[in-house]
């Protein structure tokens, strides 16, 4: 019985070490990718949080407040180009309350008014962290976003119904350029 317990403990330790090695490898690769983005022409590196803003069009409407609901288009990609979410290709924007944006979005989107867009890359600690998202996002992975704020909505349920029953037409046919 003691042998089985020792074997189980040893296997768990090997699994932890492998998981930590994968996490460390992804964090290193993500940091390297972010470093390559921050030297792109026109990119703005935000030293305080590690975000790289690649392009921004401020817009001309109001800035969304934390308690307001906004309709947005978004595309999220990993460093290898894998798309992990894309309302543009679905032709259907999302409606979300601004206070529930990912931490990375909360730091960039206050600079974007309705009608504006931003392309930015976020280190893992401001998106899905060391846990990632099973089957989609590796632990420690950075994520690049293209976001467009379409409008502030009074009734989020009505906006979601409108999005569901649209005929695939969207306010914007293409995401903002990420230079």
C-alpha positions as CSV (number, residue, x, y, z in Angstrom):
1,X,0.0,0.0,0.0
2,X,2.8,2.4,0.9
3,X,4.4,1.7,-2.5
4,X,1.3,2.7,-4.4
5,X,1.0,5.9,-2.3
6,X,4.7,6.7,-3.0
7,X,4.2,6.0,-6.8
8,X,1.1,8.2,-6.8
9,X,2.9,11.0,-5.1
10,X,5.9,10.7,-7.5
11,X,3.5,10.8,-10.5
12,X,1.8,13.8,-9.2
13,X,5.1,15.6,-8.7
14,X,6.2,14.7,-12.3
15,X,2.8,16.1,-13.6
16,X,3.3,19.3,-11.6
17,X,6.8,19.7,-12.9
18,X,5.7,19.2,-16.5
19,X,2.8,21.7,-16.1
20,X,5.2,24.2,-14.6
21,X,7.6,23.7,-17.5
22,X,4.8,24.3,-20.0
23,X,3.7,27.4,-18.1
24,X,7.2,28.7,-18.0
25,X,7.8,28.0,-21.7
26,X,4.5,29.7,-22.7
27,X,5.3,32.8,-20.5
28,X,8.7,33.0,-22.1
29,X,7.4,32.7,-25.6
30,X,4.6,35.2,-24.9
31,X,7.1,37.7,-23.4
32,X,9.2,37.3,-26.5
33,X,6.2,37.9,-28.8
34,X,5.1,41.0,-26.8
35,X,8.7,42.3,-27.1
36,X,8.6,41.9,-30.9
37,X,5.2,43.8,-31.0
38,X,6.4,46.7,-28.8
39,X,9.1,47.7,-31.4
40,X,6.7,47.8,-34.3
41,X,6.4,51.2,-35.8
42,X,3.5,53.1,-34.2
43,X,3.2,50.7,-31.3
44,X,2.8,52.1,-27.8
45,X,4.3,50.0,-24.9
46,X,2.7,50.7,-21.6
47,X,5.5,50.0,-19.1
48,X,3.2,50.0,-16.0
49,X,1.2,46.9,-17.2
50,X,3.1,45.4,-20.2
51,X,0.2,46.1,-22.6
52,X,1.2,46.9,-26.2
53,X,-1.2,49.2,-28.1
54,X,-0.8,48.6,-31.8
55,X,-3.4,50.9,-33.2
56,X,-6.2,53.1,-31.8
57,X,-9.0,55.2,-33.3
58,X,-10.5,57.1,-30.4
59,X,-14.0,57.5,-31.8
60,X,-16.4,60.4,-31.5
61,X,-19.1,59.3,-29.1
62,X,-19.1,59.1,-25.3
63,X,-16.7,57.1,-23.2
64,X,-18.5,54.0,-21.7
65,X,-18.9,54.2,-17.9
66,X,-18.4,51.0,-15.9
67,X,-22.1,50.4,-15.2
68,X,-23.1,50.9,-18.8
69,X,-23.7,48.2,-21.3
70,X,-21.9,48.4,-24.6
71,X,-22.2,46.6,-28.0
72,X,-18.7,45.6,-29.2
73,X,-17.1,43.7,-31.9
74,X,-14.0,41.8,-30.9
75,X,-11.4,39.4,-32.2
76,X,-8.9,37.6,-29.9
77,X,-5.9,35.8,-31.2
78,X,-3.0,33.9,-29.6
79,X,0.7,34.6,-30.5
80,X,0.6,31.8,-33.1
81,X,-2.4,33.4,-34.9
82,X,-5.0,31.0,-33.5
83,X,-8.3,32.9,-33.3
84,X,-10.0,32.1,-30.0
85,X,-13.0,34.5,-30.4
86,X,-14.3,36.6,-33.3
87,X,-17.6,38.4,-33.4
88,X,-16.6,39.9,-36.8
89,X,-16.7,36.6,-38.5
90,X,-19.9,35.7,-36.8
91,X,-21.4,39.0,-38.0
92,X,-22.8,39.4,-34.5
93,X,-21.5,41.8,-31.9
94,X,-21.4,41.1,-28.2
95,X,-23.2,43.1,-25.5
96,X,-21.3,43.4,-22.2
97,X,-21.3,45.6,-19.2
98,X,-18.1,47.7,-19.2
99,X,-17.2,46.8,-15.6
100,X,-16.9,43.1,-16.6
101,X,-14.3,43.7,-19.3
102,X,-11.1,41.6,-18.9
103,X,-8.5,43.5,-16.8
104,X,-6.6,44.3,-19.9
105,X,-9.6,45.8,-21.7
106,X,-10.3,47.9,-18.6
107,X,-6.9,49.5,-19.0
108,X,-7.1,50.2,-22.7
109,X,-10.7,50.9,-23.5
110,X,-11.2,54.0,-21.3
111,X,-9.2,55.7,-24.0
112,X,-11.7,54.7,-26.7
113,X,-15.1,56.4,-27.2
114,X,-18.1,54.9,-29.0
115,X,-17.3,54.5,-32.6
116,X,-13.6,53.9,-31.8
117,X,-11.4,50.9,-32.0
118,X,-8.2,49.5,-30.6
119,X,-5.8,46.7,-31.4
120,X,-3.7,45.7,-28.4
121,X,-1.8,42.8,-26.9
122,X,-1.9,41.8,-23.3
123,X,0.4,39.8,-21.1
124,X,-1.2,36.7,-19.5
125,X,-1.6,38.2,-16.0
126,X,-4.2,40.7,-17.5
127,X,-6.2,38.1,-19.4
128,X,-6.4,34.4,-18.5
129,X,-3.3,34.1,-16.2
130,X,-1.5,31.0,-15.2
131,X,-4.6,28.9,-15.5
132,X,-5.5,29.7,-19.1
133,X,-8.7,28.3,-20.5
134,X,-8.9,24.6,-20.9
135,X,-8.7,23.5,-24.5
136,X,-8.4,27.0,-25.8
137,X,-5.8,29.1,-24.1
138,X,-2.6,27.8,-22.7
139,X,-1.7,28.8,-19.2
140,X,0.6,31.8,-19.3
141,X,-0.5,32.8,-22.8
142,X,-0.7,36.4,-24.0
143,X,-3.7,37.4,-26.1
144,X,-4.0,40.1,-28.8
145,X,-7.4,41.8,-29.2
146,X,-9.0,43.9,-31.9
147,X,-12.0,45.7,-30.3
148,X,-14.6,48.1,-31.7
149,X,-17.1,49.9,-29.5
150,X,-20.3,50.1,-31.5
151,X,-22.7,51.8,-29.1
152,X,-23.8,52.2,-25.5
153,X,-27.2,50.4,-25.0
154,X,-29.9,51.1,-22.6
155,X,-31.5,47.7,-22.7
156,X,-28.9,44.9,-23.0
157,X,-31.6,42.2,-23.5
158,X,-33.0,44.1,-26.5
159,X,-29.5,44.5,-27.9
160,X,-28.8,40.8,-27.5
161,X,-32.1,39.9,-29.2
162,X,-31.2,42.3,-32.0
163,X,-27.8,40.7,-32.4
164,X,-29.3,37.2,-32.4
165,X,-31.9,38.0,-35.1
166,X,-29.7,40.2,-37.3
167,X,-29.1,38.7,-40.8
168,X,-25.4,38.5,-40.3
169,X,-24.9,42.2,-41.2
170,X,-22.7,44.1,-38.8
171,X,-21.9,47.7,-38.3
172,X,-18.3,47.0,-39.3
173,X,-17.3,44.4,-41.9
174,X,-13.7,44.2,-40.9
175,X,-11.8,44.6,-37.6
176,X,-9.6,47.6,-36.9
177,X,-6.1,47.4,-38.5
178,X,-3.5,46.0,-36.2
179,X,-0.6,47.4,-38.2
